[in-house]
Amino acid sequence: MSFPWAKHYEPKAPVMRWIDEKLPLPRLVYNAVGAGYPVPRNLNYMWNFGVLAGFALVLQIVTGVILAMHYAPNATVAFDSVEHIMRDVNWGWMLRYAHANGASFFFVVIYLHIFRGFFYSSYKAPREMVWLLGVVLFLLLMATAFMGYVLPWGQMSFWGAKVITGLFSAIPLIGEPLQIWLLGGYAPDNAALNRFFSLHFLLPFVIAGVVILHIWALHIPGSSNPTGVEVKSESDTVPFHPYYTAKDGFGLGVFLIIYAALTFFQPNALGHPDNYIPANPLSTPAHIVPEWYFWPFYAILRAFTADLFFLPAKLLGVLAMFAAILVWFFLPWLDKSPVRSGHYRPLFRKFFWFGLIPAMAVLFWCGGAPAEEPYVMLSQIATAYYFLHFLVILPIVSAFERPEPLPFSITEAVLGSDKKAVLGENTTPAT
Amino acid sequence: MVRLIGILTGLFFTVAVLWAFATGAYTAATEGLGEKTAESEFHEHPREVAFTHDGAFGHFDRQQLQRGYQVYKEVCSACHSLRLVAFRNLSDLGYTEAEVKAEAASWQVPGIDPNTGEATTRPGTATDYFPKPFANDVAAAAANGNAIPPDLSLMAKARHDGPAYIYSLLVGYTDPATHKNEAGQTLAQTFPDSMPGAGLYFNPYFPNLNLAMAPPLTSDGQVTYADGTEASIDQMAKDVSAFLAWSAEPTLEKRKQTGWPVIGFLLFATILAFLAKKQIWAAVTPKRKD
């Protein structure tokens, strides 16, 4: 489905006509990210991150496939094969740093993309499926990144794998056998490294598949926009190409500059020095921390330090950590406010900027800090707020809040009181 | 229904985590926040030290790397391996091909006797890697008070602020009986149990304060530098730290040199993209009425 005024693909070059008749792939691309996709004209730069995430995925697959040509997934030589890439493979150092920092780049973009969704309630009808697939993508991305970090087989790789797979042992009854089954042994070793490599290679292609579903689902209702008012007429939209290809191109450039600065001048700033020490099962690092993008959830995991009745603290922490992400699946039904955009929701906006954002910042900070005071107590308060925000505050606020007046249409929001449309001929007044 | 279950779930996790908070707060109130340890009171962050390879325009000082290599060869290599570095890599330090071959030949590497097949040693060639000083970890531990001297190849990347850490550690050995921390206390007064035992040496830059390595740089002029530089302890420590920064990342210079054209190209492309965006959007961007 698309808006009735969407442009139709009319191949001009004979070769394109020939292809389009046999396989309408040019048509598909034209309608997906070309002039055939009408997009609200008022998107701000927070709407750049979907395209940037797609770029990051391609970047990771390209660098990753080449790295896999030189990497050896065997516990005895994995560490040295990474150093072989760094020292002896032509431009290997650049590929590896690009891939390692590319993961960080991916997560920065994804977090911004998700928080855009939170603020503008992109999860609301009719875009629930886009959101649900997005949460699936985030989970897949986390799994892929975790397994990728294990591959260099340094100290943090090994102990990170041990701690994260150890989480499954908190599950009553089946926990321990499950952990052993997942690892293929009692501790991370060759069996675990091999399967992690295999899955780390596979999952990005699964992600690519779900990305297609994510975009497909998006194209049914069309993109959301900062006013949260749905598209009413042609004057509310512009074709994706050239308008948003140009805008995304600029956003991509800005982001690549930051990414290149990190990759070439501070490539290890986001990593942990301990991962340059080969994995040693007999020597536990003083502070085991995951990569920065897992810190909020790691902080939630560690916030549960006391047993509650018959529930052990470890199980509570594991449940909370998974719940912290799973709760996102239910957002479309927890937030019942008919207004989408945070711009028109005074109470919601306050809780977002002065509640959720500081809580996430604290969780990020504490997740990377050692498990000591005051970090533990701070992360406990932030964790409490996190769950209250999504599960208690959001449903209640959405029931009682009195939203501010919405603009009549996207065109009005852009052009002010002057309702004259600039683009398109068949503009009809919406009813 | 979703919201009712949601609110109950939210309250459950909130109660559970606030219960943990209350428990922790009670412990903190009765026992105080975080106990002071010898490490928390005496461990020091690495000193500020400048290297030519620092910063976005950083490059190695070839003369310094050669001096650092000399320190490694004459001092460190008695106990520490450098297993990821090959003799051929020494050409990065500014040695000619002939010098690299001669240098390699000055080391004995494990080999096989071509006549008997027995394990033996032979002079190194450019393609060989630096030999290990001990046959295995057990031998290394036995010879060093049960502590295995770590490989140094990646040491400068395997510690926070690596080169500065190595430098600080090498010049930071001090007497725990007289060394005062910022609060003016000595270890002997405040944490007598943390005083170094037999075969251990106090060093405030080492994470747990006492390490098994005896001070390796003990006197000025311990190494006679080929380039005539005065071999003070400070100079030797700096030189070997720079050498280990190179050994941890021989491609550091190339990385930084590559970075600038990449950023330059991206800046140019981004400016073009911005102008293109501006031009394309001009037709649909409302003009402000002043």
Interface residues (C-beta under 8 A of the other chain):
Chain A: R41 D80 E83 M86 R87 W93 M94 Y97 V238 P242 Y243 A246 K247 G249 F250 L252 G253 V254 L256 I257 A260 A261 T263 F264 F265 P267 N268 P273 D274 Y276 I277 A286 A303 F304 T305 A306 L308 L311 A313 L316 L319 A320 A323 V327 F330 W333 L334 K336 E372 E373 P374 V376 M377 Q380 I381 T383 A384 F387 L388 F390 L391 V392 P395 I396 V414 L415 G416 D418 V422 L423
Chain B: V2 R3 G6 I7 T9 G10 L11 F13 T14 V15 A16 V17 L18 W19 A20 F21 T23 G24 A25 A28 L33 G34 A56 L84 N89 P150 S153 L154 K157 A158 R159 H160 G162 P207 A248 E249 P250 T251 K254 R255 K256 T258 G259 V262 I263 L266 L267 A269 T270 A273 F274 A276 K277 I280 W281 A283 V284 P286
